[in-house]
Amino acid sequence: MAKIKIKQTRSAINRPARQKATIKALGLKKLNQVVEHEATPQILGMVKKIQHLVEVVD
């Protein structure tokens, strides 16, 4: 399965608890941190829910 790299571009401060939990579940802890995950439907759904806080990098 393909891999995707996810980069946190905006802060989770003043965001709902569900969005903060999603950021944490993806393994993101700091701004500009990049994590790599398999491109499963679950991961892609999580990215879609917080697309305003992260970006998918090449």
PyMOL Python script that loads the backbone (N, CA, C, O; Angstrom):
from pymol import cmd

cmd.read_pdbstr("""\
ATOM      1  N   MET A   1       0.837  -1.189   0.000  1.00  0.00           N
ATOM      2  CA  MET A   1       0.000   0.000   0.000  1.00  0.00           C
ATOM      3  C   MET A   1       0.881   1.250   0.000  1.00  0.00           C
ATOM      4  O   MET A   1       1.994   1.243   0.525  1.00  0.00           O
ATOM      5  N   ALA A   2       0.369   2.303  -0.588  1.00  0.00           N
ATOM      6  CA  ALA A   2       1.126   3.553  -0.708  1.00  0.00           C
ATOM      7  C   ALA A   2       1.304   4.225   0.647  1.00  0.00           C
ATOM      8  O   ALA A   2       0.501   4.051   1.564  1.00  0.00           O
ATOM      9  N   LYS A   3       2.366   4.987   0.742  1.00  0.00           N
ATOM     10  CA  LYS A   3       2.646   5.761   1.957  1.00  0.00           C
ATOM     11  C   LYS A   3       2.344   7.230   1.663  1.00  0.00           C
ATOM     12  O   LYS A   3       2.522   7.699   0.539  1.00  0.00           O
ATOM     13  N   ILE A   4       1.886   7.945   2.684  1.00  0.00           N
ATOM     14  CA  ILE A   4       1.709   9.390   2.565  1.00  0.00           C
ATOM     15  C   ILE A   4       2.454  10.052   3.717  1.00  0.00           C
ATOM     16  O   ILE A   4       2.583   9.484   4.801  1.00  0.00           O
ATOM     17  N   LYS A   5       2.934  11.246   3.465  1.00  0.00           N
ATOM     18  CA  LYS A   5       3.591  12.043   4.500  1.00  0.00           C
ATOM     19  C   LYS A   5       2.649  13.181   4.860  1.00  0.00           C
ATOM     20  O   LYS A   5       2.140  13.885   3.988  1.00  0.00           O
ATOM     21  N   ILE A   6       2.428  13.350   6.153  1.00  0.00           N
ATOM     22  CA  ILE A   6       1.501  14.361   6.662  1.00  0.00           C
ATOM     23  C   ILE A   6       2.292  15.358   7.491  1.00  0.00           C
ATOM     24  O   ILE A   6       3.058  14.972   8.374  1.00  0.00           O
ATOM     25  N   LYS A   7       2.106  16.640   7.204  1.00  0.00           N
ATOM     26  CA  LYS A   7       2.819  17.702   7.903  1.00  0.00           C
ATOM     27  C   LYS A   7       1.807  18.606   8.601  1.00  0.00           C
ATOM     28  O   LYS A   7       0.835  19.053   7.992  1.00  0.00           O
ATOM     29  N   GLN A   8       2.045  18.867   9.879  1.00  0.00           N
ATOM     30  CA  GLN A   8       1.172  19.783  10.622  1.00  0.00           C
ATOM     31  C   GLN A   8       1.595  21.208  10.304  1.00  0.00           C
ATOM     32  O   GLN A   8       2.746  21.587  10.523  1.00  0.00           O
ATOM     33  N   THR A   9       0.651  22.001   9.781  1.00  0.00           N
ATOM     34  CA  THR A   9       0.981  23.360   9.365  1.00  0.00           C
ATOM     35  C   THR A   9       0.341  24.426  10.246  1.00  0.00           C
ATOM     36  O   THR A   9       0.775  25.578  10.233  1.00  0.00           O
ATOM     37  N   ARG A  10      -0.686  24.057  11.011  1.00  0.00           N
ATOM     38  CA  ARG A  10      -1.343  25.024  11.893  1.00  0.00           C
ATOM     39  C   ARG A  10      -1.498  24.433  13.279  1.00  0.00           C
ATOM     40  O   ARG A  10      -1.528  23.214  13.447  1.00  0.00           O
ATOM     41  N   SER A  11      -1.594  25.290  14.255  1.00  0.00           N
ATOM     42  CA  SER A  11      -1.680  24.874  15.649  1.00  0.00           C
ATOM     43  C   SER A  11      -3.055  24.290  15.974  1.00  0.00           C
ATOM     44  O   SER A  11      -4.063  24.652  15.368  1.00  0.00           O
ATOM     45  N   ALA A  12      -3.066  23.380  16.944  1.00  0.00           N
ATOM     46  CA  ALA A  12      -4.316  22.792  17.420  1.00  0.00           C
ATOM     47  C   ALA A  12      -4.889  23.558  18.612  1.00  0.00           C
ATOM     48  O   ALA A  12      -5.905  23.154  19.179  1.00  0.00           O
ATOM     49  N   ILE A  13      -4.250  24.652  18.992  1.00  0.00           N
ATOM     50  CA  ILE A  13      -4.762  25.474  20.091  1.00  0.00           C
ATOM     51  C   ILE A  13      -6.101  26.077  19.671  1.00  0.00           C
ATOM     52  O   ILE A  13      -6.266  26.499  18.526  1.00  0.00           O
ATOM     53  N   ASN A  14      -7.040  26.113  20.588  1.00  0.00           N
ATOM     54  CA  ASN A  14      -8.394  26.632  20.356  1.00  0.00           C
ATOM     55  C   ASN A  14      -9.159  25.839  19.312  1.00  0.00           C
ATOM     56  O   ASN A  14     -10.008  26.392  18.613  1.00  0.00           O
ATOM     57  N   ARG A  15      -8.871  24.560  19.199  1.00  0.00           N
ATOM     58  CA  ARG A  15      -9.603  23.661  18.311  1.00  0.00           C
ATOM     59  C   ARG A  15     -10.420  22.704  19.169  1.00  0.00           C
ATOM     60  O   ARG A  15     -10.077  22.465  20.327  1.00  0.00           O
ATOM     61  N   PRO A  16     -11.495  22.154  18.616  1.00  0.00           N
ATOM     62  CA  PRO A  16     -12.301  21.189  19.387  1.00  0.00           C
ATOM     63  C   PRO A  16     -11.475  19.970  19.808  1.00  0.00           C
ATOM     64  O   PRO A  16     -10.481  19.627  19.168  1.00  0.00           O
ATOM     65  N   ALA A  17     -11.898  19.336  20.878  1.00  0.00           N
ATOM     66  CA  ALA A  17     -11.174  18.196  21.432  1.00  0.00           C
ATOM     67  C   ALA A  17     -11.041  17.055  20.425  1.00  0.00           C
ATOM     68  O   ALA A  17     -10.031  16.350  20.431  1.00  0.00           O
ATOM     69  N   ARG A  18     -12.023  16.862  19.576  1.00  0.00           N
ATOM     70  CA  ARG A  18     -11.952  15.783  18.580  1.00  0.00           C
ATOM     71  C   ARG A  18     -10.836  16.039  17.575  1.00  0.00           C
ATOM     72  O   ARG A  18     -10.161  15.104  17.144  1.00  0.00           O
ATOM     73  N   GLN A  19     -10.639  17.292  17.204  1.00  0.00           N
ATOM     74  CA  GLN A  19      -9.571  17.611  16.260  1.00  0.00           C
ATOM     75  C   GLN A  19      -8.206  17.440  16.927  1.00  0.00           C
ATOM     76  O   GLN A  19      -7.265  16.952  16.301  1.00  0.00           O
ATOM     77  N   LYS A  20      -8.098  17.837  18.187  1.00  0.00           N
ATOM     78  CA  LYS A  20      -6.850  17.641  18.922  1.00  0.00           C
ATOM     79  C   LYS A  20      -6.532  16.155  19.048  1.00  0.00           C
ATOM     80  O   LYS A  20      -5.377  15.750  18.914  1.00  0.00           O
ATOM     81  N   ALA A  21      -7.552  15.346  19.306  1.00  0.00           N
ATOM     82  CA  ALA A  21      -7.354  13.904  19.434  1.00  0.00           C
ATOM     83  C   ALA A  21      -6.915  13.291  18.108  1.00  0.00           C
ATOM     84  O   ALA A  21      -6.107  12.362  18.094  1.00  0.00           O
ATOM     85  N   THR A  22      -7.433  13.794  17.009  1.00  0.00           N
ATOM     86  CA  THR A  22      -7.049  13.289  15.694  1.00  0.00           C
ATOM     87  C   THR A  22      -5.596  13.621  15.397  1.00  0.00           C
ATOM     88  O   THR A  22      -4.852  12.782  14.888  1.00  0.00           O
ATOM     89  N   ILE A  23      -5.190  14.854  15.719  1.00  0.00           N
ATOM     90  CA  ILE A  23      -3.782  15.248  15.538  1.00  0.00           C
ATOM     91  C   ILE A  23      -2.873  14.314  16.338  1.00  0.00           C
ATOM     92  O   ILE A  23      -1.852  13.843  15.836  1.00  0.00           O
ATOM     93  N   LYS A  24      -3.255  14.057  17.577  1.00  0.00           N
ATOM     94  CA  LYS A  24      -2.455  13.192  18.445  1.00  0.00           C
ATOM     95  C   LYS A  24      -2.431  11.760  17.914  1.00  0.00           C
ATOM     96  O   LYS A  24      -1.388  11.107  17.950  1.00  0.00           O
ATOM     97  N   ALA A  25      -3.555  11.273  17.430  1.00  0.00           N
ATOM     98  CA  ALA A  25      -3.635   9.907  16.913  1.00  0.00           C
ATOM     99  C   ALA A  25      -2.769   9.715  15.670  1.00  0.00           C
ATOM    100  O   ALA A  25      -2.284   8.614  15.413  1.00  0.00           O
ATOM    101  N   LEU A  26      -2.580  10.773  14.911  1.00  0.00           N
ATOM    102  CA  LEU A  26      -1.707  10.695  13.741  1.00  0.00           C
ATOM    103  C   LEU A  26      -0.230  10.753  14.129  1.00  0.00           C
ATOM    104  O   LEU A  26       0.640  10.505  13.294  1.00  0.00           O
ATOM    105  N   GLY A  27       0.055  11.077  15.388  1.00  0.00           N
ATOM    106  CA  GLY A  27       1.440  11.116  15.851  1.00  0.00           C
ATOM    107  C   GLY A  27       2.092  12.467  15.707  1.00  0.00           C
ATOM    108  O   GLY A  27       3.315  12.576  15.797  1.00  0.00           O
ATOM    109  N   LEU A  28       1.296  13.509  15.482  1.00  0.00           N
ATOM    110  CA  LEU A  28       1.842  14.858  15.327  1.00  0.00           C
ATOM    111  C   LEU A  28       1.888  15.545  16.685  1.00  0.00           C
ATOM    112  O   LEU A  28       0.910  15.542  17.432  1.00  0.00           O
ATOM    113  N   LYS A  29       3.047  16.138  16.994  1.00  0.00           N
ATOM    114  CA  LYS A  29       3.215  16.788  18.292  1.00  0.00           C
ATOM    115  C   LYS A  29       3.622  18.243  18.180  1.00  0.00           C
ATOM    116  O   LYS A  29       3.353  19.035  19.084  1.00  0.00           O
ATOM    117  N   LYS A  30       4.274  18.608  17.070  1.00  0.00           N
ATOM    118  CA  LYS A  30       4.782  19.971  16.912  1.00  0.00           C
ATOM    119  C   LYS A  30       4.430  20.501  15.526  1.00  0.00           C
ATOM    120  O   LYS A  30       4.152  19.731  14.607  1.00  0.00           O
ATOM    121  N   LEU A  31       4.446  21.808  15.392  1.00  0.00           N
ATOM    122  CA  LEU A  31       4.263  22.415  14.080  1.00  0.00           C
ATOM    123  C   LEU A  31       5.408  22.010  13.153  1.00  0.00           C
ATOM    124  O   LEU A  31       6.544  21.836  13.593  1.00  0.00           O
ATOM    125  N   ASN A  32       5.103  21.867  11.896  1.00  0.00           N
ATOM    126  CA  ASN A  32       6.053  21.500  10.838  1.00  0.00           C
ATOM    127  C   ASN A  32       6.637  20.100  11.002  1.00  0.00           C
ATOM    128  O   ASN A  32       7.587  19.746  10.304  1.00  0.00           O
ATOM    129  N   GLN A  33       6.090  19.307  11.905  1.00  0.00           N
ATOM    130  CA  GLN A  33       6.526  17.923  12.040  1.00  0.00           C
ATOM    131  C   GLN A  33       5.894  17.098  10.922  1.00  0.00           C
ATOM    132  O   GLN A  33       4.736  17.312  10.563  1.00  0.00           O
ATOM    133  N   VAL A  34       6.651  16.166  10.381  1.00  0.00           N
ATOM    134  CA  VAL A  34       6.164  15.308   9.302  1.00  0.00           C
ATOM    135  C   VAL A  34       6.156  13.867   9.791  1.00  0.00           C
ATOM    136  O   VAL A  34       7.143  13.391  10.352  1.00  0.00           O
ATOM    137  N   VAL A  35       5.036  13.168   9.576  1.00  0.00           N
ATOM    138  CA  VAL A  35       4.930  11.748   9.898  1.00  0.00           C
ATOM    139  C   VAL A  35       4.529  11.002   8.636  1.00  0.00           C
ATOM    140  O   VAL A  35       3.912  11.569   7.734  1.00  0.00           O
ATOM    141  N   GLU A  36       4.884   9.738   8.586  1.00  0.00           N
ATOM    142  CA  GLU A  36       4.575   8.919   7.419  1.00  0.00           C
ATOM    143  C   GLU A  36       3.644   7.786   7.834  1.00  0.00           C
ATOM    144  O   GLU A  36       3.896   7.096   8.823  1.00  0.00           O
ATOM    145  N   HIS A  37       2.566   7.598   7.071  1.00  0.00           N
ATOM    146  CA  HIS A  37       1.582   6.551   7.345  1.00  0.00           C
ATOM    147  C   HIS A  37       1.208   5.852   6.054  1.00  0.00           C
ATOM    148  O   HIS A  37       1.397   6.382   4.959  1.00  0.00           O
ATOM    149  N   GLU A  38       0.671   4.645   6.205  1.00  0.00           N
ATOM    150  CA  GLU A  38       0.079   3.959   5.066  1.00  0.00           C
ATOM    151  C   GLU A  38      -1.181   4.711   4.655  1.00  0.00           C
ATOM    152  O   GLU A  38      -1.865   5.287   5.502  1.00  0.00           O
ATOM    153  N   ALA A  39      -1.488   4.710   3.379  1.00  0.00           N
ATOM    154  CA  ALA A  39      -2.652   5.439   2.877  1.00  0.00           C
ATOM    155  C   ALA A  39      -3.907   4.569   2.961  1.00  0.00           C
ATOM    156  O   ALA A  39      -4.506   4.220   1.943  1.00  0.00           O
ATOM    157  N   THR A  40      -4.293   4.226   4.191  1.00  0.00           N
ATOM    158  CA  THR A  40      -5.501   3.427   4.398  1.00  0.00           C
ATOM    159  C   THR A  40      -6.713   4.353   4.437  1.00  0.00           C
ATOM    160  O   THR A  40      -6.564   5.558   4.634  1.00  0.00           O
ATOM    161  N   PRO A  41      -7.909   3.801   4.250  1.00  0.00           N
ATOM    162  CA  PRO A  41      -9.110   4.643   4.330  1.00  0.00           C
ATOM    163  C   PRO A  41      -9.254   5.343   5.688  1.00  0.00           C
ATOM    164  O   PRO A  41      -9.756   6.464   5.758  1.00  0.00           O
ATOM    165  N   GLN A  42      -8.816   4.685   6.760  1.00  0.00           N
ATOM    166  CA  GLN A  42      -8.916   5.290   8.089  1.00  0.00           C
ATOM    167  C   GLN A  42      -8.012   6.509   8.202  1.00  0.00           C
ATOM    168  O   GLN A  42      -8.440   7.552   8.698  1.00  0.00           O
ATOM    169  N   ILE A  43      -6.778   6.393   7.752  1.00  0.00           N
ATOM    170  CA  ILE A  43      -5.836   7.514   7.818  1.00  0.00           C
ATOM    171  C   ILE A  43      -6.291   8.646   6.911  1.00  0.00           C
ATOM    172  O   ILE A  43      -6.236   9.811   7.303  1.00  0.00           O
ATOM    173  N   LEU A  44      -6.738   8.319   5.706  1.00  0.00           N
ATOM    174  CA  LEU A  44      -7.201   9.357   4.778  1.00  0.00           C
ATOM    175  C   LEU A  44      -8.425  10.090   5.338  1.00  0.00           C
ATOM    176  O   LEU A  44      -8.577  11.294   5.127  1.00  0.00           O
ATOM    177  N   GLY A  45      -9.289   9.375   6.043  1.00  0.00           N
ATOM    178  CA  GLY A  45     -10.444  10.010   6.679  1.00  0.00           C
ATOM    179  C   GLY A  45     -10.032  10.954   7.790  1.00  0.00           C
ATOM    180  O   GLY A  45     -10.615  12.026   7.953  1.00  0.00           O
ATOM    181  N   MET A  46      -9.019  10.555   8.558  1.00  0.00           N
ATOM    182  CA  MET A  46      -8.517  11.419   9.626  1.00  0.00           C
ATOM    183  C   MET A  46      -7.917  12.690   9.044  1.00  0.00           C
ATOM    184  O   MET A  46      -8.131  13.783   9.569  1.00  0.00           O
ATOM    185  N   VAL A  47      -7.166  12.543   7.958  1.00  0.00           N
ATOM    186  CA  VAL A  47      -6.557  13.708   7.314  1.00  0.00           C
ATOM    187  C   VAL A  47      -7.641  14.639   6.788  1.00  0.00           C
ATOM    188  O   VAL A  47      -7.515  15.859   6.893  1.00  0.00           O
ATOM    189  N   LYS A  48      -8.695  14.079   6.226  1.00  0.00           N
ATOM    190  CA  LYS A  48      -9.777  14.912   5.689  1.00  0.00           C
ATOM    191  C   LYS A  48     -10.474  15.717   6.796  1.00  0.00           C
ATOM    192  O   LYS A  48     -10.876  16.858   6.572  1.00  0.00           O
ATOM    193  N   LYS A  49     -10.615  15.129   7.977  1.00  0.00           N
ATOM    194  CA  LYS A  49     -11.279  15.817   9.086  1.00  0.00           C
ATOM    195  C   LYS A  49     -10.478  17.009   9.606  1.00  0.00           C
ATOM    196  O   LYS A  49     -11.048  17.958  10.145  1.00  0.00           O
ATOM    197  N   ILE A  50      -9.155  16.958   9.442  1.00  0.00           N
ATOM    198  CA  ILE A  50      -8.319  18.053   9.943  1.00  0.00           C
ATOM    199  C   ILE A  50      -7.514  18.670   8.810  1.00  0.00           C
ATOM    200  O   ILE A  50      -6.392  19.130   9.023  1.00  0.00           O
ATOM    201  N   GLN A  51      -8.074  18.684   7.615  1.00  0.00           N
ATOM    202  CA  GLN A  51      -7.346  19.182   6.447  1.00  0.00           C
ATOM    203  C   GLN A  51      -6.961  20.655   6.568  1.00  0.00           C
ATOM    204  O   GLN A  51      -6.047  21.109   5.880  1.00  0.00           O
ATOM    205  N   HIS A  52      -7.635  21.395   7.419  1.00  0.00           N
ATOM    206  CA  HIS A  52      -7.305  22.805   7.620  1.00  0.00           C
ATOM    207  C   HIS A  52      -6.095  22.990   8.545  1.00  0.00           C
ATOM    208  O   HIS A  52      -5.588  24.103   8.684  1.00  0.00           O
ATOM    209  N   LEU A  53      -5.630  21.897   9.181  1.00  0.00           N
ATOM    210  CA  LEU A  53      -4.482  21.967  10.093  1.00  0.00           C
ATOM    211  C   LEU A  53      -3.248  21.276   9.538  1.00  0.00           C
ATOM    212  O   LEU A  53      -2.143  21.501  10.032  1.00  0.00           O
ATOM    213  N   VAL A  54      -3.413  20.438   8.521  1.00  0.00           N
ATOM    214  CA  VAL A  54      -2.298  19.651   7.991  1.00  0.00           C
ATOM    215  C   VAL A  54      -2.242  19.766   6.479  1.00  0.00           C
ATOM    216  O   VAL A  54      -3.168  20.266   5.840  1.00  0.00           O
ATOM    217  N   GLU A  55      -1.130  19.291   5.917  1.00  0.00           N
ATOM    218  CA  GLU A  55      -1.020  19.149   4.473  1.00  0.00           C
ATOM    219  C   GLU A  55      -0.299  17.850   4.166  1.00  0.00           C
ATOM    220  O   GLU A  55       0.517  17.376   4.956  1.00  0.00           O
ATOM    221  N   VAL A  56      -0.606  17.283   3.018  1.00  0.00           N
ATOM    222  CA  VAL A  56       0.068  16.070   2.572  1.00  0.00           C
ATOM    223  C   VAL A  56       1.231  16.522   1.693  1.00  0.00           C
ATOM    224  O   VAL A  56       1.038  17.215   0.694  1.00  0.00           O
ATOM    225  N   VAL A  57       2.449  16.117   2.082  1.00  0.00           N
ATOM    226  CA  VAL A  57       3.647  16.526   1.341  1.00  0.00           C
ATOM    227  C   VAL A  57       4.150  15.355   0.501  1.00  0.00           C
ATOM    228  O   VAL A  57       3.832  14.198   0.777  1.00  0.00           O
ATOM    229  N   ASP A  58       4.933  15.669  -0.520  1.00  0.00           N
ATOM    230  CA  ASP A  58       5.462  14.632  -1.403  1.00  0.00           C
ATOM    231  C   ASP A  58       6.666  13.955  -0.801  1.00  0.00           C
ATOM    232  O   ASP A  58       7.239  13.054  -1.413  1.00  0.00           O
TER     233      ASP A  58
END
""", "prot")
cmd.dss("prot")
cmd.show_as("cartoon", "prot")
cmd.util.cbc("prot")
cmd.orient("prot")
